[in-house]
Every structure is written in structure tokens, then in C-alpha cells.
Amino acid sequence: MNVNRVKQILSSSADIEVKYNGASVWIDQLNEDGHTATVHLRGPLEERSSVEIGELIEE
């Protein structure tokens, strides 16, 4: 995924499925470095991780 698509997803009201390492995640924010994003798993766990946006896959 690229920076522009991450920005589009963040500003969209649609439920856009994104996966990281095969797990469905929510993108919380694009980090200031422009190369990583903060995400958390969909579901009850709210543990957040910083991941490379190139590793995010839109389903």
C-alpha cells in the first residue's frame, strides 16, 4: 500500500478491509515519518503497533 491510499482510507467513512500479516487491522494514523502507520487488530484487543505501510494489503 502507498501513503496516498493510507490517507484516503483514513479520511473515508467506508469500512475498508486492510490486512497486515494475514490479520485484519484498522489503521489508526499515518506516522510522521511517512513510511509507517499505527494499526490495531479488528476485534476486542486494542493493542497498537507501528508497521511499514508497504506491508499493508487492501482486501
BAKE-863528 format. One record per residue (C-alpha): residue number from 1; y, x, z. Coordinates in steps of 0.1 Angstrom, whole numbers, m for minus. Layout:
<pts>
  resi     py     px     pz
   NUM      Y      X      Z
...
</pts>
This chain:
<pts>
  resi     py     px     pz
     1      0      0      0
     2     36     12     m5
     3     68     10     15
     4     83    m18     m6
     5     52    m40     m2
     6     52    m35     36
     7     88    m46     37
     8     80    m77     16
     9     51    m86     39
    10     73    m82     70
    11    100   m104     56
    12     76   m131     43
    13     68   m163     62
    14     34   m164     45
    15      1   m153     62
    16     m8   m123     41
    17    m41   m107     50
    18    m39    m69     54
    19    m68    m47     63
    20    m70    m13     79
    21   m104      5     80
    22   m120    m29     72
    23   m104    m47    101
    24    m78    m75     96
    25    m44    m65    111
    26     m9    m77    115
    27     20    m54    105
    28     45    m53    134
    29     70    m29    119
    30     77     m1     94
    31     83     30    114
    32    114     51    109
    33     96     79     91
    34     89     55     62
    35     53     67     60
    36     37     48     89
    37     36     13    102
    38     28     m1    136
    39     m1    m27    134
    40    m23    m46    157
    41    m57    m63    152
    42    m56   m101    145
    43    m70   m119    175
    44    m66   m117    213
    45    m63    m79    215
    46    m27    m68    211
    47    m33    m30    212
    48     m9    m15    187
    49    m15     16    166
    50      6     37    142
    51    m11     41    108
    52     m4     56     74
    53      8     28     51
    54    m13     43     23
    55    m44     33     43
    56    m34     m4     45
    57    m50    m27     19
    58    m38    m62     10
    59    m66    m86      5
</pts>
